[in-house]
Amino acid sequence: MNPTLRAFAAAALAALAVLPAQAYETADGTPYLLIPTSGVIAVEGAGRIQATSQTVALEDDGEWYLVRTDEPDQTELVKQLFPAFRDVTFPRGSMVPLD
């Protein structure tokens, strides 16, 4: 990884705030977590924006995955790939200008 990209990735991770997760189960008992996630995005010419959402942690064949579901197309993909989540309603994300 080039040094600029490595520095950007480190800064992005440092700016991301993750709060304690809440554990849930689907109707068939499939466990998942909702992790409140918040980050500040600097947009050139537009200032800073705070993005707040829920990151979903789900398990498949012994592996855990982190998935964003704050957009309808992301939610639909999760429901197609993981039928146990068909009836789960995921919270929407939000973006608020800070400047």
WOZIVEN-V857730 format. One record per pair of residues at least 12 apart in sequence whose C-alpha atoms are under 8 Angstrom apart, sorted by sequence separation. I is the first residue (numbers start at 1). GAP is how many residues later the second one is. D is the distance in whole Angstrom. If there is no record, write none. Layout:
I:GAP:D, I:GAP:D
//
This chain:
21:12:6, 22:12:5, 38:12:7, 39:12:5, 55:12:6, 56:12:6, 21:13:5, 22:13:7, 38:13:6, 39:13:7, 55:13:5, 56:13:7, 21:14:4, 38:14:4, 54:14:7, 55:14:7, 20:15:6, 21:15:7, 37:15:6, 38:15:6, 54:15:7, 75:15:7, 19:16:7, 20:16:7, 36:16:8, 37:16:5, 54:16:7, 18:17:7, 19:17:6, 36:17:6, 37:17:6, 53:17:6, 18:18:6, 19:18:7, 36:18:5, 37:18:6, 18:19:5, 35:19:5, 36:19:6, 17:20:6, 18:20:7, 34:20:6, 35:20:5, 70:20:7, 16:21:7, 17:21:5, 34:21:6, 35:21:6, 69:21:7, 70:21:7, 71:21:7, 16:22:6, 17:22:6, 34:22:5, 35:22:7, 69:22:8, 70:22:5, 71:22:8, 16:23:5, 33:23:6, 34:23:6, 69:23:7, 70:23:5, 15:24:6, 16:24:7, 32:24:7, 33:24:5, 15:25:7, 32:25:6, 33:25:7, 32:26:5, 31:27:7, 32:27:7, 31:28:7, 54:36:8, 54:37:7, 53:38:7, 54:38:8, 53:39:7, 54:39:7, 53:40:4, 52:41:6, 53:41:6, 51:42:7, 52:42:5, 51:43:6, 52:43:6, 51:44:4, 50:45:6, 51:45:7, 49:46:6, 50:46:5, 49:47:6, 50:47:6, 49:48:4, 50:48:7, 48:49:6, 49:49:5, 47:50:8, 48:50:5, 49:50:8, 47:51:7, 48:51:6, 47:52:5, 30:54:7, 28:56:7, 27:57:7, 26:58:6, 26:59:6, 27:60:8, 26:61:8, 26:62:7
//
